[in-house]
Amino acid sequence: MAEGFLRKMLSKSNTTMQVSSAGLNAYGWPPTDEAVEIMKRQDVNISDHNSTQLTKELIEKAHLILTMEKIHEDAILLHYAQFRHKIFTLKEFAGEKNHLDIKDPYGQSTETYEACAREIKSYLIKTLEKIVNFTGA
């Protein structure tokens, strides 16, 4: 959902930034029906997305890596501490100091997906200019 929102936000600006998402346990799966429906209501089509496994090559290429949960940030840094300068939770990047997680709604209700989407979108709006400046796009 974050990738879809960020792509849409950037499409309205003059930036050529590439946006992609990857996971620690991604196996090429499509998004859930709930995620597709919630994003469709936001005029964002994620139906053709398939999950991608995060690799060292992707980490090296990225200018910025935003995770949704602190545990994911920590897991990446456990193996790739040299990239600390560009790995943050989305909320941390937005300046939050506590409660840095945006919980994965997988397996939860539609209402949980909606709440997650609202939270992601609000933090992306809050940090959009910072994201663009940080990446030099």
N, C-alpha and C positions, 0 to 999 in steps of 0.2 A: 504494500500500500504506500509506503514511504517513497519508493522509486516512482510510482505512478504520480503521486502528488508533486514530487519535485520536478519531474519531467514537464508536467503541465505548467507549473509555475515558471519554469525556465523558458518554456516555449513562448511566453509573453514578453520575454526580455531579449536583449541583444547579446546573449551569451552563447558560446558554442560548447559549453561544458557537456561532457559525457556523463551519464548517470547510469549506474547499474547496481543491482543488489546481489548479494551472495550470502550464503549461510554456512554455519559450521557443520550442519548435518543436512545438507541439501542434496537431493537425489533426482533432480530433473522433474519434480512434481509440479503440476499446475496449481494455481491458487485455489483456495476453497471456494465453494459456491457462495458462501456468505461474503467473503472478501470481494469477489467479482460483483455481486449485487450492490454492496455498500459503495464501492467505487463507481459503479455505473450511475448511481444516484448523484455522485459528485461530478459526473460527466468525464470520468477517467476510465479508460478501457484497459484492464489488466488481464483480460481473458486469454491472451496469447502468451503470457509470461510463464516460464518454467523456472524452477529454482536452480541455482548454480552454486556449486561448492566453492567456498573461499579457498584460494590457493596463495602460496607465497608470491607467485607472479602477479596476481591481481593486487595484492597488498603493495608490492613494489611499484606498480604502475599508478596506483591511486594517489591523488593529492590529499584526499580526505576520506576517512572511513568513519561513518557514524553508525553506532550500534543502537539497538533499542533497549538492551538490558546490560547492566554493569557486568554481569557474569560472562556475557559474550565478549565485552571489551577485555576483561581479565583473561579469558581463555586465549584470545588472540595474542595478547601481550606476553603470556606465559611462554609462547614459542617465538614471538617476534618483537621482543622488547625494544629493538633498535628502531622501531617505527612508532614509538610512543608519541612523538611529536604530531602525528596525524590521525590518531585513533582516539575517539571520544564517544560517549553516549550522546544521543541527540540532545537530551536535556542538559547534560554537562556542557556541551558546546553552546547551549543557549544561556549558560551562566548559572544554572541551578547547582546547588551544593549538596542537597539532600534529595532523597527519593528520586534517584536517577533512572529508574526503570519505566519503560512503557511495556507493559506485560503483553505477551503474545496471546491473542484471543483464540488460538487454535483449539477447537473442540468445545468452545463456549457458545453462548447464545448470540443471536443477531444483535441484541442490544450491546453486548460486550464488544462485538466487532465495530459497531457504530461509535461507541465511546473511544475505542482504540484509534479509529480513523480520525475522530475529532481531535484527539490529543496529538497524534502525529502531525496533522495538518496545522494545528495552532503553533507547534514548535518549529515547523518548517517555515511558516510565515514569519515568525519571530526572528529566525536566523538566516533567512534567505540572503540578505545583503552580506552578512558575515560569511556565509558559505561561498558566495561568489568571490568576495575579496580574498578569502583564505586560499582558494584554489587558483586564483589569478585568471579566472575565466573572463 
